[in-house]
Amino acid sequence: MATESYGVINDIAQVFRPYVQNIYQDLKLGLCKTKVDVERISGSAEGAESQFRLVLPYCSKKLKWEVIFDASTPWFAPDFRFDDESFLNNLDEDFLEEKIPSLLKWNENDPTSLSGVISEMLGLYKIHQIRKLNEDESSRAYFEYSALLGDALTSEKDIEVWVGSHVVEFLIRLNVDTSRLPELFNESTEQNPGIDTALLLVRYPNSTNAELILSPLLTKSLGNILLPPMHQSGVLMDYVPMVTELLNNKIQAILNNEKLKRELLAQLIVKYEGAVLEHDTNNAAFLFEMNDFHWILQIDIGTKFPDKPPVLTLRSVYHSSKGKPKQKVLSSCPYNNFEGYIEQQVEIFKNECKGISSSVNVDN
């Protein structure tokens, strides 16, 4: 979509292009904070320089709103055509002044003018969908929404509502504490690889197929999360806190494991300070000598530590195989008698490098 969007933007007249560039580059909407895409309006070749379609994220949908400028009066605000004909179909000046001030006070010299209008309109679209939901107070979806708002952990700003002819969708932001994760999982990068957000998508009447939507950062740090089953008789006001607690417990477990990992590395680095070649938060390399044989011990601690022990690798300083230092990955990492185990393995490795069969007895 990116290449197509750039092509559409380049076809738009220069006088209107800054508005669209600002939207495409800077505007992120909805709970997902997804970028807005730009499309051509099919069959509008003559108006290509002043007309385009914005693809906006909302719930699991892609709203398609057409923006139509008048090339003869480029200082005027644009007109709009929505994919939902019931949305904003009866406007007056008082409504515009109160709900869409960026449209009534359009500033043709401000490249963020259109972004402001779109943001305000999307807020109104959410209100429009909630009104549609409230029209059927006997529905299960209406009950679930009203009950969920009674939970102190969830407010209207945490939910996007979409009402279709046979289905209602809720996209719910979960109250997950990600404040310490960027420090652990985003080191050595200039920016966080995504908004730190966890969302739950639920559809009615088939609410048992709930979906968890994680930001890139949470996907990277938490991995695959299996949601607890949501039974047909279950209610959102119970299920949302359950999923939230699941994620927060997972994050806390990762933080606890990370603390243990750093403590282990710190102990090794302090103990073998003179032998340290390099280290970071996940691994360390040490240069040792034993019986005139120099070797490197590489210690790699994975994300599943301490459930899964570190991986130990021996590398020879002298010997190579196919142009690379000869190495051996050890089969275990015993925490008791660690040094004795390493000494035994190094003697075996030394003989293997020299092509000598070893009769050293290894006791793990």
N, C-alpha and C positions, 0 to 999 in steps of 0.2 A: 504493500500500500504506500510505502514511503516514496518510492520513485514516481508512482502515479500522482500522489499529492503534490510533489514538487512540480510536475508537469502542468497540473491544473493551475497552481499558483503563478507559474511563469506566464500563463496565457491571460491572466487577469490584468486589466489595465493598471498602469503604474499608480494612478491616483487612488485605486482601491487596494492595491497589493499590500501595503503596510498593515492594514487591518487583518488580512488573512494570514500573513506571515506571523504576526503576533499570536494569533490563535493557535496556529500549527506548532510554533516553537515553544510557547510559554504556557498556554492554557491547559490545565489538567482538571478534569471535572469528575464529579461523582465520588462515591466512597472508594472506588478503585483507583481514583486519581489517574485515569488513563488519558493519553493524548487524544486530541481531536483530529480526525482525518478530513480531507477535503476531496470531493468528487465533482466531476462534471455533471451537469444536468442534461440528460439525454434529449436529443432533439432541439437543443437550444444553441446551435452553432453560431447564429447571428448575435446572440447575447453572451457569448463565452467570456467576453472581456469584463462583463459586469454582473454575471450570475454564476452561482456555484452552490454546491450542497455540502453542508457540514454533517459529519457522522459523529454523534455524541454518545458517550457511554452512559447507560442508566440501567440499573438492575443487571439482568443478563442481556439486555437489549442494546441495539444500536439505533438510536433515534436519528432520523434523516430530515433535517430542516433545510429548506432552500432559502438562500439569501439573494435578494434581487435589488441591485442598485440601479439608479437611473443615470445613464451616461450623460444626459443633457443637463442634469442638475446634480453634479457629484458632491455638492456640499450638503445634500439632504441625507437623512438617515435612510437605510434600506427598508424594503418591504420583506415580509417573511411568508413562507408557505410551509405548513407543518404536515407531517404524516398522520397526525391525529386531528381530524377536522373539527372535533369538539373543543379543542384547546384554543383559548384566546379568540373565540369567534364573535365576541361581542364586547368591544372595548370603548371606553370614553376617556376624555382627557384627564379627569380626576383619577381614574384607575391607573393610567400611565404614570402620572406624577407620583403616585404613592408606591406602586409596585415595580415600575420599570423606569426609574428616573434617568438612567443612562440613555434611554431611547428618546425621551422628551427633551433632554438637555444634550443632544448629540453634538459632539465636538469633532468636526472633520479634520482638525489638526492633531488629534491624539490617536496614535496607532492602537491604543488599548480600548478605544471606544466600543468596537464590536465585541471584544471579549467581555466587557462589562455588561453589555446588553444580553449576551448569551448566558452568562452566569445568572443574571437576575431572572431570565426567562426559564432557565432550568429549575430554579427554586420554585417558580410558579407552577411548572409542570408537575413537580412533586406534590404541591398542594392540590392540584387538579386531580391527581391520581388518588389521593387520600379522600377527597370528596366523593369520587366514584365508589371507593370502598365503603364509605359511610352510608351510601344509598341503600345498602342491603345489610341492615343491622342484625338480621337473623342468620347471617352466614358464619361459617366456622372461621373464615379468614378475618372477619371483623372482630369476632370474639378474641382471637389470638393476638391481633394487633393491639386491641384495647388492654388486654391483660398484660402484654409484654411491656407496655408503657407504664404500667403500675410498678414495674421493677425499678428500683433505684439505680441499677447498673445500666439501664437502657433508656435513651430519650429519643424524641422525634428526629433529631439530627443524626442519630445512629442508624436510621432505617430508611431505605428507599422502597417505595411501594409502586407496583405496576399492576393494573387491573385489565385483564383481557376478557374476551367473551366467555371463556370457559375455564380460566385459570387466573390465580392471583399470585404474584411473586413478592417476596420480602427479601431484600438484601440487607443483612444486619452486620454492623461493625461490632466485633467482640472486644471487650475491655481487657486486652492482653498487654502485659508489661514487657516491652521490648527495649527498655532504656539502656540495658547493659549489653545487649547483643551486638550492636555495631562495633563496640570496642573489641569483642572477641572474634567476630567473623568478617570484619570488613577492614582489617589492617592492611596497610600498604596500598590502599586505593584512595582515589581523590574524593569519591563520593559514594554514599550508600547506594547499593544496586537496587533500590526500590523503596517505596514508602513502607514503613514497618507496620503493615496492616494485616489483620486476619478478619475475613468476612465469611458469613454463613448465608448461603442461598437456599431458601425454602419456598416450595411451591404448594399451593392448595388447589384442588383437594388432595393431591398425592404428596403429602408432606413427608412421607417416609424416605423419599429420595433427596435428603438434604445434602448439599455440597459445601465443602470447605474450600475457600479461595484464599491462598496465602500470597503475600508479596514475595518478590525474589529473595529478599533477605531472610524471611522466615522459612521459605522453601529450602534455601541453602543450609540453614542452621538446624531446622527441625526434621527435614527429610519427609518421608511419607507418613502421614497421620491417618490412622483408621478411626473414623467417627464411630461413636457408640450408636447402636440402633435407635431410631426414633419410631416408636410404635404408633399405630394409628390413633390410639387413645391418649398418647402423650401430648403435652402442651408446651408451647415455646417458652413460657415463663419458667419452666423447669429445665428444658433442654438447653437453652442458651447459656445459663450459668454452668451447666454440666460440661459443655464443650469448652467454655472459657476456662474453667478450672483444669480441664485436661491439658490445654495448651500452656497455661501458666505453670503447671506442675512439670511439664516437659521442659520448659525453658529453665526452671529452677534446677532440674536434674542436670541439664547441660552446664549450667553455671557451676554447680557443685563439682562435676567431673573436670571442668576446666581448671578449677582451683586445685584439685588433686594433681592434675597434669603439671601445672606450673610449679607446685611444691616439689614434685619428683625431679623435674628438670633443674630446679634451683639447687637441690641437694647434690645432684650429680656434678653440676658446674662448680659448686663450692668445693666439693671433695676432690675433683680432678682439675682444678683451676689452671694448672700449668700445662695441661694437655688439650685444652679446648681449641678446636679449629674454628668452629662456627656454631651458632645456635639461634633458634627463634622460639616461638611459643609452642611449636609442635615437634621439634626435633633438635638433636645436637650431634656433633661429630667430634671425636677425640682422637688424638695421635698418641699411640703408646709404643713402647719398645720392651721386648721380652726375649732374653737370650739372643741378643744381636739381631732380632727380627722386628722390623718396624711395621706397624699395622694401624689401620683406622677402624674405630668402632663407631658405627652410625646407629643412633637410637631414634626411631620414629614412633611417636605416640599418636594413635588415631583418635577419631571423634568418639569411638565406643569405649575408650578407656574410662574406668578401670575394669569393666567387664571383659574387655579384650586386651591382653597384655601388649606392651610395646614390641615392635619388630626390631630385632637386632641384626645388623649386617656387618660382617668383617670384610675389610678391603686390604689387599696387599699394596705396599708402597713400591715393591720391586717387580712384581709379576703382572703380566697382562694376558688377556685372551681376546682375540679378534679386535685388537686395538683399544680395549678398555681394561681398566684395572681388574685383576682377578678378585672375585668376591664370593662370599658365601652367606646366605641368609640362615640364621640359626633357627632351630625348630621350636625353641621355647625361650622363656625369659623368667627364670626362677628368682623370686625376690629374696629367698633365703639362700645363702651361699652364692650370691651373685658373682663375686670376684673369682671364687673357685671354679664356677661353671665356665666363665669367660676364659680363664687360663687354660682349662682343658680343651676348650673348643679352638683356641688360638694355636695350641700345639698341633692339633689335628689339621687345622687349616694350613699351618706352616709346612707340614709334611706333604699335604696335597699340592701346595704350590710348587714344591721341589720335586714332586713325583715320587715321594717315598711313602710306602704303605705304613700306616700307623697302627700300633697295638695299644694305644692309650685307652684305658678303661674310663668311660664317661658315666658318671653317676649324677643324674639330674636331681 
